[in-house]
Amino acid sequence: MSKALVARESILALNGNSKIHAYHTNIKELKISFFRQFDFIIMALDNIDARNYVNRIGVRLSIPIIDAGTLAYKGNVTTIISRESRCYSCEPKESNQKVYPVCTIRSRP
Protein backbone atom coordinates (compact mmCIF):
# COMPACT_ATOMS: atom_id res chain seq x y z
CA MET A 1 0.00 0.00 0.00
CA SER A 2 1.10 3.56 -0.51
CA LYS A 3 2.48 5.54 2.42
CA ALA A 4 -0.41 7.97 2.07
CA LEU A 5 -3.02 5.25 2.54
CA VAL A 6 -1.17 3.62 5.44
CA ALA A 7 -0.81 7.00 7.18
CA ARG A 8 -4.52 7.71 6.67
CA GLU A 9 -5.53 4.34 8.15
CA SER A 10 -3.21 4.88 11.13
CA ILE A 11 -4.65 8.32 11.86
CA LEU A 12 -8.21 7.03 11.56
CA ALA A 13 -7.36 4.19 13.96
CA LEU A 14 -6.31 6.81 16.51
CA ASN A 15 -9.24 9.13 15.85
CA GLY A 16 -12.04 7.81 13.66
CA ASN A 17 -13.64 11.26 13.53
CA SER A 18 -10.69 12.78 11.66
CA LYS A 19 -11.37 14.31 8.28
CA ILE A 20 -8.32 13.13 6.38
CA HIS A 21 -7.59 12.52 2.72
CA ALA A 22 -4.77 10.47 1.23
CA TYR A 23 -3.38 11.30 -2.19
CA HIS A 24 -1.00 9.04 -4.06
CA THR A 25 -0.22 11.13 -7.12
CA ASN A 26 2.42 13.35 -8.66
CA ILE A 27 2.17 16.17 -6.14
CA LYS A 28 3.68 18.70 -8.54
CA GLU A 29 0.66 18.33 -10.83
CA LEU A 30 -1.58 19.77 -8.09
CA LYS A 31 -2.10 23.52 -8.24
CA ILE A 32 -2.02 25.90 -5.28
CA SER A 33 -5.83 26.04 -5.23
CA PHE A 34 -5.94 22.33 -4.35
CA PHE A 35 -4.05 22.94 -1.09
CA ARG A 36 -6.33 25.76 0.11
CA GLN A 37 -8.89 23.20 1.38
CA PHE A 38 -6.59 21.82 4.10
CA ASP A 39 -5.95 22.90 7.69
CA PHE A 40 -2.55 21.17 7.63
CA ILE A 41 -0.46 18.95 5.37
CA ILE A 42 1.30 15.71 6.29
CA MET A 43 4.14 15.29 3.82
CA ALA A 44 5.96 11.97 3.30
CA LEU A 45 7.43 12.57 -0.12
CA ASP A 46 10.35 10.68 -1.62
CA ASN A 47 12.25 13.47 -3.32
CA ILE A 48 13.57 16.86 -2.37
CA ASP A 49 12.06 18.65 -5.38
CA ALA A 50 8.54 17.55 -4.41
CA ARG A 51 9.14 18.47 -0.76
CA ASN A 52 10.35 21.94 -1.80
CA TYR A 53 7.23 22.35 -3.97
CA VAL A 54 4.81 21.54 -1.13
CA ASN A 55 6.90 23.59 1.29
CA ARG A 56 6.60 26.70 -0.90
CA ILE A 57 2.83 26.29 -1.12
CA GLY A 58 2.39 25.62 2.60
CA VAL A 59 4.47 28.65 3.56
CA ARG A 60 2.71 30.87 1.03
CA LEU A 61 -0.76 29.80 2.25
CA SER A 62 0.26 29.64 5.94
CA ILE A 63 -0.75 25.98 6.16
CA PRO A 64 1.22 24.03 8.79
CA ILE A 65 3.19 21.06 7.42
CA ILE A 66 4.33 17.89 9.14
CA ASP A 67 7.20 16.48 7.09
CA ALA A 68 8.23 12.88 7.70
CA GLY A 69 10.95 11.05 5.86
CA THR A 70 13.92 8.73 5.95
CA LEU A 71 17.41 8.60 4.60
CA ALA A 72 18.73 5.05 4.80
CA TYR A 73 18.26 4.10 8.46
CA LYS A 74 17.72 7.63 9.75
CA GLY A 75 14.15 8.84 10.21
CA ASN A 76 13.01 12.39 10.86
CA VAL A 77 9.87 14.39 11.50
CA THR A 78 9.76 18.17 11.19
CA THR A 79 6.95 20.63 11.82
CA ILE A 80 6.88 23.65 9.52
CA ILE A 81 4.74 26.59 10.58
CA SER A 82 4.84 29.66 8.38
CA ARG A 83 6.54 32.64 10.05
CA GLU A 84 7.14 30.62 13.24
CA SER A 85 9.66 27.95 12.26
CA ARG A 86 12.18 27.25 9.55
CA CYS A 87 10.71 26.05 6.30
CA TYR A 88 11.86 22.82 4.64
CA SER A 89 14.00 24.69 2.12
CA CYS A 90 15.50 26.87 4.87
CA GLU A 91 16.67 23.95 7.03
CA PRO A 92 20.31 23.08 6.43
CA LYS A 93 20.84 19.55 5.15
CA GLU A 94 23.76 17.36 6.14
CA SER A 95 26.38 17.57 3.42
CA ASN A 96 28.31 14.46 4.41
CA GLN A 97 25.46 11.97 4.10
CA LYS A 98 26.26 8.58 2.65
CA VAL A 99 24.38 7.64 -0.48
CA TYR A 100 22.20 4.53 -0.24
CA PRO A 101 20.05 2.83 -2.85
CA VAL A 102 16.39 3.87 -2.72
CA CYS A 103 15.42 0.35 -1.65
CA THR A 104 17.88 0.11 1.28
CA ILE A 105 15.29 0.02 4.03
CA ARG A 106 13.00 -2.35 2.16
CA SER A 107 15.78 -4.84 1.42
CA ARG A 108 17.68 -4.50 4.73
CA PRO A 109 15.31 -3.98 7.64
C-alpha positions in Angstrom: 0.0 0.0 0.0 1.1 3.6 -0.5 2.5 5.5 2.4 -0.4 8.0 2.1 -3.0 5.2 2.5 -1.2 3.6 5.4 -0.8 7.0 7.2 -4.5 7.7 6.7 -5.5 4.3 8.1 -3.2 4.9 11.1 -4.6 8.3 11.9 -8.2 7.0 11.6 -7.4 4.2 14.0 -6.3 6.8 16.5 -9.2 9.1 15.8 -12.0 7.8 13.7 -13.6 11.3 13.5 -10.7 12.8 11.7 -11.4 14.3 8.3 -8.3 13.1 6.4 -7.6 12.5 2.7 -4.8 10.5 1.2 -3.4 11.3 -2.2 -1.0 9.0 -4.1 -0.2 11.1 -7.1 2.4 13.4 -8.7 2.2 16.2 -6.1 3.7 18.7 -8.5 0.7 18.3 -10.8 -1.6 19.8 -8.1 -2.1 23.5 -8.2 -2.0 25.9 -5.3 -5.8 26.0 -5.2 -5.9 22.3 -4.3 -4.1 22.9 -1.1 -6.3 25.8 0.1 -8.9 23.2 1.4 -6.6 21.8 4.1 -6.0 22.9 7.7 -2.6 21.2 7.6 -0.5 19.0 5.4 1.3 15.7 6.3 4.1 15.3 3.8 6.0 12.0 3.3 7.4 12.6 -0.1 10.4 10.7 -1.6 12.2 13.5 -3.3 13.6 16.9 -2.4 12.1 18.7 -5.4 8.5 17.5 -4.4 9.1 18.5 -0.8 10.4 21.9 -1.8 7.2 22.4 -4.0 4.8 21.5 -1.1 6.9 23.6 1.3 6.6 26.7 -0.9 2.8 26.3 -1.1 2.4 25.6 2.6 4.5 28.6 3.6 2.7 30.9 1.0 -0.8 29.8 2.2 0.3 29.6 5.9 -0.7 26.0 6.2 1.2 24.0 8.8 3.2 21.1 7.4 4.3 17.9 9.1 7.2 16.5 7.1 8.2 12.9 7.7 11.0 11.0 5.9 13.9 8.7 5.9 17.4 8.6 4.6 18.7 5.1 4.8 18.3 4.1 8.5 17.7 7.6 9.8 14.1 8.8 10.2 13.0 12.4 10.9 9.9 14.4 11.5 9.8 18.2 11.2 7.0 20.6 11.8 6.9 23.6 9.5 4.7 26.6 10.6 4.8 29.7 8.4 6.5 32.6 10.0 7.1 30.6 13.2 9.7 27.9 12.3 12.2 27.2 9.6 10.7 26.1 6.3 11.9 22.8 4.6 14.0 24.7 2.1 15.5 26.9 4.9 16.7 24.0 7.0 20.3 23.1 6.4 20.8 19.6 5.1 23.8 17.4 6.1 26.4 17.6 3.4 28.3 14.5 4.4 25.5 12.0 4.1 26.3 8.6 2.7 24.4 7.6 -0.5 22.2 4.5 -0.2 20.1 2.8 -2.9 16.4 3.9 -2.7 15.4 0.4 -1.7 17.9 0.1 1.3 15.3 0.0 4.0 13.0 -2.4 2.2 15.8 -4.8 1.4 17.7 -4.5 4.7 15.3 -4.0 7.6 
